[in-house]
Amino acid sequence: TSREEVANIPVPPDTAAVTFKGSATFLPAPWLQEAILNSGEKDPVALIPIALSSGKSFDSTHVDVDTAYPGKAINHAIGFILLAWNTRHRVDFPAQKSGQT
């Protein structure tokens, strides 16, 4: 999955049924925090394939090797992906004015 493939997914109209209510907060697991910060990306669409790849990678090196591991990282990544997708299409980021940081 690439950023371009994610960006080309059609967005339902605002009048469409809401099937994911989302969350006001999301605390990424350490492996996901590291992947996001190391990517240097701020665009939620670009972060979606990064989260997906990172979750798959974590599972292949931890969960798939240790059957006693308590959960699947990919499920956590999917929660982030849904939040990022919703953020991408529901939030208007104001343009930065000169002189403000």
Buried (B, 14 or more C-beta within 10 A) or exposed (E): EEBEEBEEEEEEEEEEEEEEEBEEEBEBBEBBEEBBEEBEBEBBBBBBBBBBEBBBBBBEEEBEEEEEEEEBBBEBBBBBBBBBBBBBEEEEEEEEEEEEE
